[in-house]
Amino acid sequence: MNKSSERNGDQLPLRLVRTMLFVPASRPRAIEKARTLDCDFIILDLEDSVLPEDRDKARQAAVDAVKAGFDGRPCAIRINGEGRRDHGLDMVAVRAAAPPYVIVPKVVEARQVHDVHLVTQRQIIAMIESPTGLVNAQRIAREPGVMALLAGTNDLRRGLGVPPDAPRGAVSLALQSIVLAARAAGIAVFDGVYNRLDDLDGLARDCEEGRQIGFDGKSIIHPSHIDVVNRTFSPSEPALHDAKALIEAYTGGAQRYDGRMIEAMHVEEARMLVERAERHGHGKAEAVASHASASAPRS
């Protein structure tokens, strides 16, 4: 079974999520602001962004935020990992809050996600952040309840001994291995955060490289990154136009189209691209623009 076909009601399917915004659950104003932002997915963080002395308060804030909702958008709680004092308390809070997903950090073996799924009864997004997690990524991705993998690029670089100033290509094999594990299991997969908050050009390059590797979207740590990530992981106008034309032209089997050979797999790819555009309002924006043009006074 392709696990990515599962749904949480009418919420956006994980394979169509572009932006996953980490929000410290200890910061009420940040949670409220997240409700006004154009991100696809909100992660209420109980782990690295929360001071140990603030975690009790953050847990309750995360529960309250999930119950209040995010205008129909999917959300998750990132818990503290196995071995930390807060791990069990976080799982109890997740079960009480019942978010669509729970994010498990620093996963190194399938048993860890099995245990969290058993306790929380929530679908899992597993973070791959270490060489051991990378080696076991395929088993982790196949574990029942796991719906996506998320690359923890900062810890992964450190674990691999990659210098901070090394180019992204230094971890390309690791990132491709995470994508491979997710695709083999039929689940979604997301790129890690970009640390330079003011370097939007660098972020755009990071996003484009991730998109070309095969990531569905990207996690972010600052609202200023939302527009760039959304734009990169949305179909371009030419790509959308070509996808619609390909679908309309296809008559079955293998055939020549616009100077290239296409078959059913290319039509399926085109339909997925159109679905992504439509779920993110592209069709609506097109219709509004068309209506505005038609309604404009003629000179």
N, C-alpha and C positions, 0 to 999 in steps of 0.2 A: 504493500500500500504506500502511495505517496503521501507522507505525513503532512506535507505542506498544503494539501487540499482541505485540511480541517479548518473550521471557522469558529470564531467567537461571536455568534449572533450576526449582526450587520456590520461589525467593526471591520476595519481595513485588514485584509489578509497580510500576513507577515511578508510574503514575497513582493507586495506592492509598497511596503514601507520604505521611505527614502531617508528620513531623518529620525534618529533616536536621541533625544535630549536628556542628558543626565542632570537631575535636579537634586541638590542636597535636601533630604527630608527634614533637616533641622532648620531650614530657612523658610518660614511661612510666606514671606513676600515673593520668594523665588517660585514657590508652588503656585501662588496666585498669578504671577506673571506668565507662567507656562500655559495657563488657560487662555491667554490672549495671543499666543504665538502660533505661527504657521508651521509648527513641527508636526510630524505624523504620529509620533510615539513618545510618551513621557516615561522616563525611568526615575522613580523615586529612590534615591540612593541612601542606604544605611551603612555603606562600607567606607571607602577611602575618603570621601569628602566630608564625613561627619566625625567630629572629635569624640573619643571614647566617653567622655563625661556627658555628651549630648545625646547619646544613642537611645536612652529610654524615652526622652521627649520626642526624638525623631521617629521612633517606632510608632508612637501614638499618632503623630502627625501624618505618617504615611498611611496608616489605617483610615484616618479621617479623610484624607485626600482621595483615596481610592473610592470610598463610599460616596463622596461628593461627585466624583467623576470628572472627566475632561472633555465634556461636550461630545461624547460618543467616540472619542479617539482611544485607541488601545493604550494601556499603560502596564508597567511592571514595577515590582519592588526588587531592588538588588540587595540581597542579604549578605551578611558576613559569612565568610567561608568556614569550612570544617576546621575545627581546632581553635577557633576564636571563641571567647567567652559568650559573645552575643549570638552565636550561630543558632542555638536552640530557641532562644527568645524571638529571634527574627522569623524563624519558621512558624512559630505559633502565631505571630502577628500576621504573617502572610495568609495563613489558613483563616484567620478571623476576617481579614480584609477582603479576601477572595478576588484579587486582581486577575486579569486574564492570564498573566505570565509572572513567573518569578525568575530573576536572573541570578545564576549561581556563578560566583567568581572563582578563578584559579582552579578550574576542574582539571584533574590529572587522571581520573579513571571513571569508568561508567558507574561504578557503585555509588559514587557521591551524588550524581544526579538521580539515580534510582531512589536513594534514601530521601532526598529533598522532595521528589515527586510523591513518594509514599506519605510523607508527613503533611505536606502542604496541600496535596490534591490539586496542584496547579500545573499548567504546562510550563516547560522549562526552556529558557534560553541559556545555553552553557557558554561561559567565557573560556577561550583557549589562550593561556597566557604564559606557558612554559614549554620547554623542550619535551618534557614528559607528557604534558597534555597534547602537544602536537603529534607525538608518536601514537597516542591512543585516540586521536580525534575521530577516527572512523568508528571505533566501538562506541565512543561517547555519543556520536551523532545518531547511531542506530538504536540507542536505548529508548524504550517506550516512554513517552511523555516529553521527549526532547523535540522542540519545534524549530530551533534555530541555533546556530553557532555565532558567537561574537568574538572577533579578534581583539585580544588585549595587547595592543601593539607595544605599549611602553614596557610592560613587564616581559613581554616576549623578546624584545630587543636586549634587555638586560640579561635575561636568562641565556640567550644565545651568545652573549659576549660581543654584541655589535656596538661599536662606539657611537656615542650620541650624535656625532657629526657625520656619520656614514649615510649615504643616500638610501632612499627607500628600496632601491634595487637589492640592497644587502639582505633584506628579509623577504624578497619576492617569492622564493621557494616556500618559505614558511606560510606566507599568506595564500599562495596557490594550493598548498596542502590542506588548509582549512576550507577553502572553497570546494576542493575535490571531495573532502569528507562529507560536507553538507549536501552536495549534489548527489553523491552516491546514496545517501539516505533519503533523498527527496525532501529536504528541508531548506529553509531560508538561511542566509548567511550575511553578516554585516562586518564592515570594515571598522577599525579602531579609530580613536579620536586623533585630531590634529592639534598639537599643543600650542602653536603660535597663534595667539588670539587675534592679532592685528594683521597678520600676513594672509590676506584673502587670495592673493595670486598663488601663493604656495598651497593654500587649501584647495584651490581649484585644480591645481596639478595633482595633488594627492587624491582628490575625488575622481578625476578622470582616469588615473592609473588604477584605482580600485574598481571603477566601473568596467574597465577593459579586462581586468583579472576575472571578473564575474560576480563581484559583490552586488547584493540587491540594494544596499543603502549603506549609511555610515552613522556611527555614533558621534555625538558632539558634546562639548562641555560649555559652550557659550552661545547665547541667542544670535550673536553677530554672524555665526556660521550657517544659520538656517537657510538663507536665500541661496547661497552658493551651492550647498549640498542638494537642496531641492531641485535647483536648475540642472545640475549635472546628472542627477539620477532620474530626470524626467526626459521623455522622448523629445528630440528636437523637432521643429516644424518639418524640415525635409524628410526626416526619418518617419514621422507620422504620416505624411502625405504618401510616401512610398509604400508604407505598410498597408494603408487602405487601398491603394491602387493594386497592389499585389494580390490582396484578398479578392478583390473584385474580378481580377483577370484570371484567377486560377480556375481551371476546369477539371482537374484531376490528373493523377499520375505524375509523370515527369514531363515538364514542358519548358519551352524557351520563354523567358520574360525579360524584357529590357536588356538584352544582351547577355543574360546569364540563365543557367538552368535552375529551376525551382521544383520542389515537390512538397508533399504534405507537411514535412517538418518545418519548412520555411513559412508556410501558411500559419502553422501553430505559433511560431515565433512572432509573426506579424500580429496575430490576434492578441497575444500577451502584451505586446507593445501598445496596441490600441486600448486594451483594458487598463493598463497603467495610466495612460493619458486621460482616459475618461474618468477614472476613479479620483484623479487629482484635479478635476475640474477643467481640463483642457477643452472638452467639447462644449461645456457651458460658456467658457470664455470666448470660444469661437462664435457661438450663437449670439452672445451679447454684442460682440464686435460687428457681426454681420447685421444685426438689428439696428445698431447705432449708425452703421453706414447707410442702410436703407432709409433710415428716418432723417438723415441729415438733409437740410435744405439745399436745393439745387440752385446754382447760379446761372 
